[in-house]
């Protein structure tokens, strides 16, 4: 059941005024917007969404719809946890001495496996995603784990339905790069975390990998000329067919620092580095070729992921 106490940190995504509970949904007195609550998940999407946001929403919602139909949910969870959530939890779990009673927000939370781990450490965890199907799957796993200290919201992270200065820790695992207005998303990161709070994001690294194998899924290198060429091919000519993850940028360390500094974070409180993730090449059967792939992937020319940690 939707708890009235959640209203203390929610707001209208369009005008940021407070919301009231009315007739089983949420209502904004100022702009008269009405929002549904579906399966105890408030759907707080803004009236209008940018075309790249709509593309990504369509791609991810379809992907999660397929996953919901897949009966083998346990193997899906095991595969994700063993590959991704362990390194993510390693970074996030060490940011504060104690996680108990702190508020955590995961943007583009998907199945929310990282949030589950942090909830077990005593954090109140909030997940936001523009895919209702993703949140349904997240809810399934949360219930299975017996976790109650959570709240799920269907929303657009370019216009988050949260008040200012709410969260102690914000995490986006491969999320902010899926929006053309990355700077706008980062400004929202800054707005919703409290003074002293941390925003931690991971993004694709702009290097030779962006120009080669990542083109298979439609990555857009965030660099002059290369960006325009990639957009022409993937958006204009191929109509997004190759963009299996929706719109997706890759960035350099310097670009990330500038974006976060412009959003309001002090340069001295910004840290960018190599995000250590396991490299999976099980599909390469030849041992020699696999060794070469590992060697290349571990170099700065091909390493896939960067992290950026910023304190408000």
C-alpha positions in Angstrom: 0.0 0.0 0.0 1.2 3.5 -0.8 2.4 5.2 2.4 1.4 8.8 3.0 4.9 9.4 4.5 6.5 9.1 1.0 4.9 12.5 0.1 7.4 14.3 2.3 10.1 13.8 -0.4 8.0 13.6 -3.6 7.0 16.6 -5.8 5.4 17.2 -9.2 8.0 16.5 -12.0 6.8 19.4 -14.0 6.5 22.3 -11.5 8.1 20.7 -8.4 5.2 21.6 -6.1 4.1 19.2 -3.4 1.7 16.4 -4.2 -1.4 15.3 -2.4 -3.0 11.9 -2.2 -6.4 12.0 -3.9 -8.8 9.2 -5.2 -6.1 6.5 -5.1 -3.6 8.7 -7.1 -1.5 11.8 -6.7 -2.5 15.3 -7.6 -0.6 18.6 -8.0 -2.7 21.6 -7.0 -0.5 24.1 -8.9 -0.4 22.6 -12.4 -3.4 20.2 -11.9 -1.4 17.2 -13.0 -2.8 13.8 -11.9 -0.7 10.7 -11.5 -1.6 7.1 -11.2 -0.4 4.7 -8.6 -0.1 1.3 -10.2 0.7 -1.7 -8.0 1.8 0.7 -5.2 4.2 2.4 -7.7 3.5 6.0 -8.4 3.8 6.8 -12.1 5.3 10.3 -12.0 6.3 10.9 -15.6 6.3 14.5 -16.9 3.8 15.6 -19.5 6.5 15.8 -22.2 9.6 13.7 -22.7 12.5 14.3 -25.1 12.7 12.1 -28.2 15.9 10.4 -27.0 14.3 9.7 -23.7 11.3 8.1 -25.4 13.5 6.0 -27.5 15.4 4.7 -24.5 12.2 4.1 -22.5 10.7 2.1 -25.4 13.9 -0.1 -25.7 14.3 -0.8 -22.0 10.6 -1.3 -21.3 10.4 -3.9 -24.0 13.6 -5.6 -22.7 12.1 -5.9 -19.2 8.7 -7.0 -20.6 10.6 -10.0 -22.1 12.5 -10.6 -18.9 9.2 -10.7 -16.9 7.9 -13.4 -19.2 11.1 -15.4 -18.7 10.3 -17.9 -16.0 14.0 -18.3 -15.2 14.2 -15.2 -12.9 16.6 -16.8 -10.4 19.3 -17.4 -13.1 18.8 -13.8 -14.3 19.4 -12.6 -10.7 22.5 -14.8 -10.2 24.0 -13.7 -13.5 23.6 -10.0 -12.7 24.8 -10.3 -9.1 27.9 -12.3 -9.9 28.9 -9.9 -12.7 27.8 -6.4 -11.8 26.3 -5.9 -8.3 29.4 -7.1 -6.5 31.8 -4.5 -7.9 29.1 -1.8 -7.6 28.4 -2.7 -3.9 32.2 -2.8 -3.3 32.4 0.9 -4.3 29.1 2.1 -2.8 29.4 0.2 0.5 32.7 1.9 1.3 31.6 5.5 0.8 30.1 6.0 4.3 31.4 4.4 7.6 27.8 3.4 8.3 24.9 3.0 5.9 22.2 2.7 8.5 19.4 5.2 8.4 20.8 6.9 5.3 18.6 7.5 2.2 19.7 6.0 -1.1 18.5 6.8 -4.6 19.2 4.6 -7.6 18.5 6.3 -10.9 17.6 4.0 -13.8 17.4 1.3 -11.1 16.1 -1.5 -13.3 15.9 -4.7 -11.3 17.4 -2.8 -8.3 19.8 -5.5 -7.2 22.3 -3.0 -5.8 19.5 -1.3 -3.8 18.6 -4.7 -2.3 22.1 -5.1 -1.0 22.2 -1.6 0.5 18.7 -2.1 2.1 20.1 -5.1 3.9 22.7 -2.8 5.4 20.0 -0.5 6.9 19.6 2.1 4.2 16.2 3.3 3.1 16.4 2.7 -0.6 14.5 4.4 -3.4 14.6 3.3 -7.0 13.5 5.4 -10.0 13.1 4.1 -13.6 11.0 5.1 -16.5 10.2 1.5 -17.2 7.2 0.3 -15.2 8.1 -3.3 -16.3 11.5 -2.9 -14.8 10.0 -1.8 -11.5 7.6 -4.7 -11.5 10.5 -7.1 -11.8 12.4 -5.2 -9.1 9.4 -5.5 -6.8 9.3 -9.2 -7.4 12.9 -9.6 -6.2 12.4 -7.3 -3.2 9.4 -9.3 -2.1 11.4 -12.5 -2.5 14.2 -11.2 -0.3 11.7 -10.0 2.4 12.9 -6.3 2.0 10.5 -3.7 3.2 12.6 -0.5 3.6 12.2 0.5 -0.1 10.1 2.7 -2.4 9.8 2.5 -6.2 8.9 5.4 -8.5 8.2 5.4 -12.2 9.8 8.6 -13.5 12.1 10.4 -15.9 15.5 11.2 -14.3 15.7 14.4 -16.4 12.8 15.7 -14.4 12.9 13.8 -11.1 9.8 13.9 -8.9 11.8 14.5 -5.8 12.3 17.5 -3.6 15.7 19.3 -3.2 18.3 18.0 -0.8 16.8 14.6 0.1 19.3 11.8 -0.5 22.6 10.9 1.1 23.8 8.7 -1.7 22.8 8.6 -5.4 23.9 5.9 -7.8 23.5 5.5 -11.6 25.0 2.4 -13.0 25.4 3.1 -16.8 22.5 5.5 -16.8 23.4 9.2 -17.4 24.9 8.4 -20.8 21.5 7.4 -22.2 20.3 11.1 -22.4 21.4 13.7 -24.9 21.0 16.3 -22.1 23.5 14.5 -19.8 24.3 17.9 -18.2 20.6 18.3 -17.3 20.5 14.8 -15.7 23.7 15.6 -13.7 22.1 18.9 -12.5 19.2 16.8 -11.2 21.7 14.5 -9.4 23.0 17.6 -7.7 19.6 19.0 -6.8 18.2 15.9 -5.1 21.2 15.0 -2.9 21.7 16.8 0.4 24.8 18.9 1.4 27.6 16.4 2.0 25.8 13.8 -0.1 27.5 11.7 -2.8 26.6 11.1 -6.5 28.3 8.0 -7.9 27.8 7.2 -11.6 29.4 4.8 -14.1 29.5 5.5 -17.9 31.1 4.1 -21.0 34.7 5.2 -21.6 35.4 7.1 -24.8 38.3 5.3 -26.5 38.9 3.0 -29.4 36.2 0.6 -28.0 33.6 3.3 -28.7 34.7 3.4 -32.4 34.8 -0.3 -32.9 32.8 -3.0 -31.0 30.5 -0.6 -29.2 29.1 0.4 -32.6 27.4 -2.9 -32.6 24.9 -1.6 -30.1 24.9 2.0 -31.4 27.2 3.9 -29.0 27.6 7.6 -29.7 31.2 8.9 -29.1 30.8 12.3 -27.4 33.4 14.0 -29.6 33.1 16.5 -32.5 32.5 15.0 -35.9 32.5 11.5 -34.5 29.3 12.3 -32.7 27.6 13.7 -35.8 28.6 10.7 -37.9 27.4 8.2 -35.4 24.1 10.0 -34.9 23.6 10.2 -38.7 24.1 6.4 -39.0 22.3 5.2 -35.9 19.5 7.7 -35.6 18.8 9.1 -39.1 19.7 6.1 -41.3 19.2 3.1 -39.1 16.3 4.7 -37.2 17.6 3.4 -33.8 17.5 -0.3 -34.9 21.1 -0.9 -33.7 20.6 1.2 -30.5 19.6 -1.8 -28.4 20.2 0.2 -25.2 18.5 3.3 -26.6 20.6 6.5 -26.9 24.1 6.0 -25.4 27.1 8.3 -25.2 30.7 7.5 -24.2 32.8 10.1 -22.4 36.4 11.0 -21.5 37.5 11.7 -18.0 37.9 15.4 -18.8 34.4 15.7 -20.2 32.8 14.1 -17.2 34.6 16.4 -14.8 33.4 19.5 -16.8 29.8 18.3 -16.8 29.7 17.7 -13.1 31.5 20.9 -12.3 29.0 22.8 -14.4 26.2 21.1 -12.5 27.4 22.7 -9.3 29.9 20.2 -7.8 33.2 21.6 -6.7 36.2 20.4 -8.8 38.0 19.4 -5.6 35.1 17.1 -4.7 35.1 15.3 -8.1 36.9 12.0 -8.6 37.0 10.1 -11.9 38.7 6.8 -12.5 38.6 3.3 -14.0 35.6 1.3 -12.8 36.8 -2.2 -12.2 34.3 -4.6 -13.7 34.8 -8.3 -14.7 35.4 -8.8 -18.4 33.4 -11.6 -20.0 34.7 -13.2 -23.1 33.1 -16.7 -22.7 31.7 -16.5 -26.2 35.3 -16.5 -27.6 36.2 -20.2 -27.8 39.8 -19.9 -29.0 42.2 -19.5 -26.0 44.7 -17.4 -27.8 42.1 -15.0 -29.2 40.5 -14.8 -25.7 43.9 -13.9 -24.2 44.4 -11.2 -26.8 40.9 -9.8 -26.1 41.6 -9.6 -22.3 44.9 -7.9 -23.0 43.4 -5.3 -25.2 40.3 -4.7 -23.0 42.5 -4.0 -20.0 44.4 -1.3 -21.8 43.4 2.4 -21.7 42.6 2.2 -25.4 39.7 -0.3 -24.8 38.8 -0.3 -21.1 35.0 0.0 -21.1 33.8 1.8 -18.0 34.6 4.9 -16.0 33.3 6.0 -12.6 32.7 9.5 -11.4 32.2 10.3 -7.7 31.1 13.8 -6.7 30.3 15.2 -3.3 27.9 18.1 -2.9 
